Amino acid sequence: MSDLKNKVVWLTGASSGIGEALAYALAKKECRLILSSRRTDELQRVKKQCAGSPSNICILQIDLNDTPSLVKATEDAIQCFGHIDILINNGGISQRSTVLETSMEVFRKLFEVNFFGAIALTKYLLPHFISRKQGQFVVISSVAGKYSPPKRSGYAATKHALHGFYDSLRAEYWQDNIKVTIVCPGMIKTSISFAALMGDGTPNNKMDEMQEKGMPAEECASQIVSAIEKDKAEVNIGGKEVLMVYIKRFVPALYRRIIRKVVMK
């Protein structure tokens, strides 16, 4: 089991939701944190509420939708504390629309933020990890990376793509002591549904009923930290929706009947 004390952790999507809860949980573990998102004002708010010394927290604004800018962002992140031990790719955006309703621009934005943003940071940070013969990539995927509910076609596709990429990465660089932990949350009570994209690219601007009833973000963060400490390859987190992962795997015909009846708003 890994001791996270004094580990340098770069966390994207740290200004709200699971990312914000992770910042607080990791600060309590006495990690040194690099907090990133687009909103520096919200990052400063999170920093003020973290336990420990403010000198152990670096604020770094990034935009996952601007892939070329992530080369310098990675260099700047390394400069914060001189090295990085763990990258948590948490930043992302969701979707609330059927295939016919969803413009190609929305599909492309989902992939740019959720997939290309994450793998760009990974690719640019990988040489640093290899040179140090250690490092851990933590990928906040989703149970939608295992099965695809209605009105989440683009979102689910991005999460499935993350699994393919990071499974290959793990197989390629294990001899360099590079670890990969894929986290698959289910329904977690966060504001993700507010920013979720409608088919025309406008935000959903409301809390989903299922999201409202989901696991508290603090509990999800606690389980993610535990998975990081235990160097788990993959972990599912959530309520009964996680059962669908196993139903699809072992009884696929039943899964197909169930998923047709799921009402997603």
C-alpha positions as a Python dict, from the first residue, in 0.01 Angstrom:
ca = {
    (1, 'M'): (0, 0, 0),
    (2, 'S'): (143, 338, -105),
    (3, 'D'): (188, 624, 140),
    (4, 'L'): (59, 944, -21),
    (5, 'K'): (222, 1181, 228),
    (6, 'N'): (432, 1442, 42),
    (7, 'K'): (343, 1294, -296),
    (8, 'V'): (300, 1557, -568),
    (9, 'V'): (-42, 1513, -725),
    (10, 'W'): (-161, 1702, -1033),
    (11, 'L'): (-543, 1707, -1030),
    (12, 'T'): (-751, 1836, -1321),
    (13, 'G'): (-1115, 1940, -1289),
    (14, 'A'): (-1034, 2043, -931),
    (15, 'S'): (-1277, 2334, -906),
    (16, 'S'): (-1597, 2134, -845),
    (17, 'G'): (-1758, 1794, -801),
    (18, 'I'): (-1542, 1485, -760),
    (19, 'G'): (-1229, 1690, -828),
    (20, 'E'): (-1302, 1935, -547),
    (21, 'A'): (-1376, 1649, -307),
    (22, 'L'): (-1050, 1480, -412),
    (23, 'A'): (-856, 1800, -342),
    (24, 'Y'): (-982, 1804, 17),
    (25, 'A'): (-923, 1430, 67),
    (26, 'L'): (-568, 1445, -73),
    (27, 'A'): (-482, 1756, 130),
    (28, 'K'): (-574, 1562, 444),
    (29, 'K'): (-327, 1294, 330),
    (30, 'E'): (-61, 1570, 328),
    (31, 'C'): (-6, 1557, -46),
    (32, 'R'): (141, 1848, -237),
    (33, 'L'): (-125, 1947, -486),
    (34, 'I'): (-134, 2108, -828),
    (35, 'L'): (-497, 2209, -880),
    (36, 'S'): (-610, 2272, -1237),
    (37, 'S'): (-926, 2376, -1419),
    (38, 'R'): (-1036, 2669, -1633),
    (39, 'R'): (-1171, 2872, -1339),
    (40, 'T'): (-889, 3015, -1126),
    (41, 'D'): (-1132, 3191, -890),
    (42, 'E'): (-1291, 2856, -801),
    (43, 'L'): (-951, 2694, -766),
    (44, 'Q'): (-851, 2964, -519),
    (45, 'R'): (-1171, 2893, -323),
    (46, 'V'): (-1088, 2522, -310),
    (47, 'K'): (-728, 2598, -208),
    (48, 'K'): (-846, 2807, 88),
    (49, 'Q'): (-1063, 2520, 212),
    (50, 'C'): (-790, 2256, 188),
    (51, 'A'): (-622, 2135, 505),
    (52, 'G'): (-253, 2198, 560),
    (53, 'S'): (-16, 2469, 444),
    (54, 'P'): (-112, 2685, 142),
    (55, 'S'): (251, 2648, 26),
    (56, 'N'): (171, 2285, -51),
    (57, 'I'): (-88, 2384, -313),
    (58, 'C'): (-12, 2528, -657),
    (59, 'I'): (-286, 2673, -879),
    (60, 'L'): (-245, 2608, -1253),
    (61, 'Q'): (-512, 2714, -1499),
    (62, 'I'): (-560, 2482, -1797),
    (63, 'D'): (-817, 2436, -2073),
    (64, 'L'): (-857, 2074, -2180),
    (65, 'N'): (-1034, 2196, -2495),
    (66, 'D'): (-709, 2364, -2607),
    (67, 'T'): (-478, 2068, -2666),
    (68, 'P'): (-177, 2268, -2801),
    (69, 'S'): (-162, 2469, -2476),
    (70, 'L'): (-119, 2152, -2270),
    (71, 'V'): (248, 2109, -2363),
    (72, 'K'): (342, 2425, -2171),
    (73, 'A'): (87, 2344, -1900),
    (74, 'T'): (269, 2017, -1834),
    (75, 'E'): (605, 2195, -1815),
    (76, 'D'): (457, 2450, -1575),
    (77, 'A'): (305, 2173, -1361),
    (78, 'I'): (643, 2001, -1322),
    (79, 'Q'): (798, 2335, -1221),
    (80, 'C'): (549, 2381, -935),
    (81, 'F'): (731, 2135, -707),
    (82, 'G'): (1013, 2009, -928),
    (83, 'H'): (847, 1679, -1010),
    (84, 'I'): (508, 1502, -1025),
    (85, 'D'): (425, 1163, -875),
    (86, 'I'): (60, 1123, -974),
    (87, 'L'): (-161, 1272, -1245),
    (88, 'I'): (-536, 1249, -1183),
    (89, 'N'): (-720, 1309, -1511),
    (90, 'N'): (-1055, 1414, -1369),
    (91, 'G'): (-1161, 1708, -1587),
    (92, 'G'): (-1446, 1640, -1826),
    (93, 'I'): (-1794, 1719, -1950),
    (94, 'S'): (-2112, 1513, -1992),
    (95, 'Q'): (-2402, 1500, -2239),
    (96, 'R'): (-2784, 1490, -2236),
    (97, 'S'): (-2908, 1423, -2590),
    (98, 'T'): (-2996, 1148, -2837),
    (99, 'V'): (-2776, 1070, -3136),
    (100, 'L'): (-3003, 1252, -3383),
    (101, 'E'): (-3026, 1556, -3157),
    (102, 'T'): (-2649, 1582, -3111),
    (103, 'S'): (-2447, 1797, -3349),
    (104, 'M'): (-2106, 1682, -3471),
    (105, 'E'): (-1958, 1985, -3294),
    (106, 'V'): (-2084, 1851, -2961),
    (107, 'F'): (-1945, 1503, -3030),
    (108, 'R'): (-1609, 1661, -3116),
    (109, 'K'): (-1606, 1879, -2803),
    (110, 'L'): (-1682, 1578, -2583),
    (111, 'F'): (-1385, 1395, -2731),
    (112, 'E'): (-1159, 1701, -2719),
    (113, 'V'): (-1217, 1756, -2347),
    (114, 'N'): (-1275, 1404, -2213),
    (115, 'F'): (-1035, 1207, -2430),
    (116, 'F'): (-779, 1418, -2617),
    (117, 'G'): (-724, 1652, -2320),
    (118, 'A'): (-656, 1359, -2089),
    (119, 'I'): (-428, 1168, -2325),
    (120, 'A'): (-237, 1486, -2418),
    (121, 'L'): (-146, 1548, -2053),
    (122, 'T'): (-54, 1182, -2021),
    (123, 'K'): (167, 1181, -2331),
    (124, 'Y'): (344, 1501, -2231),
    (125, 'L'): (400, 1388, -1870),
    (126, 'L'): (503, 1031, -1959),
    (127, 'P'): (872, 1109, -2034),
    (128, 'H'): (899, 1269, -1688),
    (129, 'F'): (759, 954, -1526),
    (130, 'I'): (988, 729, -1731),
    (131, 'S'): (1296, 934, -1642),
    (132, 'R'): (1212, 894, -1272),
    (133, 'K'): (1119, 525, -1311),
    (134, 'Q'): (794, 588, -1128),
    (135, 'G'): (456, 753, -1173),
    (136, 'Q'): (86, 686, -1158),
    (137, 'F'): (-189, 788, -1396),
    (138, 'V'): (-534, 796, -1235),
    (139, 'V'): (-816, 823, -1487),
    (140, 'I'): (-1163, 924, -1374),
    (141, 'S'): (-1369, 736, -1630),
    (142, 'S'): (-1728, 627, -1558),
    (143, 'V'): (-1947, 320, -1551),
    (144, 'A'): (-2045, 466, -1890),
    (145, 'G'): (-1702, 346, -1997),
    (146, 'K'): (-1834, -8, -1945),
    (147, 'Y'): (-2192, 26, -2070),
    (148, 'S'): (-2380, 296, -2262),
    (149, 'P'): (-2712, 434, -2136),
    (150, 'P'): (-2949, 638, -2355),
    (151, 'K'): (-2868, 1005, -2421),
    (152, 'R'): (-2500, 954, -2339),
    (153, 'S'): (-2369, 826, -2676),
    (154, 'G'): (-2083, 1073, -2713),
    (155, 'Y'): (-1999, 1081, -2342),
    (156, 'A'): (-1996, 700, -2319),
    (157, 'A'): (-1783, 678, -2633),
    (158, 'T'): (-1519, 906, -2479),
    (159, 'K'): (-1509, 695, -2163),
    (160, 'H'): (-1484, 369, -2360),
    (161, 'A'): (-1194, 527, -2552),
    (162, 'L'): (-1012, 612, -2228),
    (163, 'H'): (-1024, 245, -2124),
    (164, 'G'): (-870, 136, -2453),
    (165, 'F'): (-593, 394, -2434),
    (166, 'Y'): (-494, 339, -2071),
    (167, 'D'): (-510, -40, -2088),
    (168, 'S'): (-253, -19, -2368),
    (169, 'L'): (-43, 234, -2177),
    (170, 'R'): (-35, 7, -1872),
    (171, 'A'): (80, -288, -2084),
    (172, 'E'): (350, -83, -2258),
    (173, 'Y'): (519, 85, -1960),
    (174, 'W'): (484, -147, -1662),
    (175, 'Q'): (858, -220, -1670),
    (176, 'D'): (920, 152, -1613),
    (177, 'N'): (714, 128, -1292),
    (178, 'I'): (433, 331, -1449),
    (179, 'K'): (100, 250, -1286),
    (180, 'V'): (-251, 312, -1416),
    (181, 'T'): (-568, 326, -1207),
    (182, 'I'): (-897, 355, -1396),
    (183, 'V'): (-1186, 478, -1179),
    (184, 'C'): (-1545, 417, -1290),
    (185, 'P'): (-1792, 621, -1084),
    (186, 'G'): (-2165, 570, -1124),
    (187, 'M'): (-2418, 824, -1004),
    (188, 'I'): (-2230, 1070, -782),
    (189, 'K'): (-2402, 1378, -638),
    (190, 'T'): (-2222, 1660, -817),
    (191, 'S'): (-2314, 1947, -1049),
    (192, 'I'): (-2197, 1758, -1360),
    (193, 'S'): (-2549, 1754, -1506),
    (194, 'F'): (-2567, 2136, -1503),
    (195, 'A'): (-2273, 2174, -1741),
    (196, 'A'): (-2368, 1867, -1950),
    (197, 'L'): (-2411, 1952, -2317),
    (198, 'M'): (-2744, 1939, -2493),
    (199, 'G'): (-2753, 1840, -2859),
    (200, 'D'): (-2699, 2199, -2975),
    (201, 'G'): (-2410, 2258, -2738),
    (202, 'T'): (-2601, 2459, -2477),
    (203, 'P'): (-2568, 2354, -2111),
    (204, 'N'): (-2834, 2136, -1951),
    (205, 'N'): (-2860, 2377, -1656),
    (206, 'K'): (-3042, 2145, -1418),
    (207, 'M'): (-2976, 1871, -1168),
    (208, 'D'): (-3067, 1521, -1281),
    (209, 'E'): (-3296, 1333, -1045),
    (210, 'M'): (-3066, 1028, -1046),
    (211, 'Q'): (-2764, 1251, -986),
    (212, 'E'): (-2939, 1415, -691),
    (213, 'K'): (-2985, 1073, -530),
    (214, 'G'): (-2629, 963, -601),
    (215, 'M'): (-2340, 886, -370),
    (216, 'P'): (-2193, 1193, -197),
    (217, 'A'): (-1884, 1322, -374),
    (218, 'E'): (-1690, 1299, -46),
    (219, 'E'): (-1752, 923, -23),
    (220, 'C'): (-1655, 877, -388),
    (221, 'A'): (-1333, 1072, -328),
    (222, 'S'): (-1251, 859, -25),
    (223, 'Q'): (-1286, 542, -230),
    (224, 'I'): (-1073, 687, -510),
    (225, 'V'): (-795, 778, -266),
    (226, 'S'): (-809, 425, -126),
    (227, 'A'): (-779, 280, -479),
    (228, 'I'): (-474, 503, -545),
    (229, 'E'): (-309, 395, -220),
    (230, 'K'): (-367, 29, -306),
    (231, 'D'): (-242, 74, -667),
    (232, 'K'): (-563, -79, -800),
    (233, 'A'): (-580, -125, -1175),
    (234, 'E'): (-953, -52, -1191),
    (235, 'V'): (-1237, 22, -951),
    (236, 'N'): (-1613, 74, -985),
    (237, 'I'): (-1774, 321, -742),
    (238, 'G'): (-2142, 390, -685),
    (239, 'G'): (-2475, 231, -604),
    (240, 'K'): (-2691, -25, -779),
    (241, 'E'): (-2607, 123, -1121),
    (242, 'V'): (-2268, -48, -1087),
    (243, 'L'): (-2447, -384, -1109),
    (244, 'M'): (-2512, -312, -1476),
    (245, 'V'): (-2139, -353, -1542),
    (246, 'Y'): (-2161, -716, -1428),
    (247, 'I'): (-2499, -782, -1590),
    (248, 'K'): (-2360, -671, -1926),
    (249, 'R'): (-2050, -885, -1881),
    (250, 'F'): (-2219, -1206, -1769),
    (251, 'V'): (-2578, -1181, -1899),
    (252, 'P'): (-2559, -952, -2205),
    (253, 'A'): (-2905, -1041, -2337),
    (254, 'L'): (-3059, -935, -2005),
    (255, 'Y'): (-2854, -617, -2009),
    (256, 'R'): (-2989, -522, -2352),
    (257, 'R'): (-3347, -566, -2232),
    (258, 'I'): (-3288, -359, -1921),
    (259, 'I'): (-3102, -72, -2086),
    (260, 'R'): (-3388, -14, -2333),
    (261, 'K'): (-3616, 66, -2042),
    (262, 'V'): (-3381, 305, -1866),
    (263, 'V'): (-3510, 662, -1875),
    (264, 'M'): (-3225, 912, -1885),
    (265, 'K'): (-3304, 1282, -1888),
}
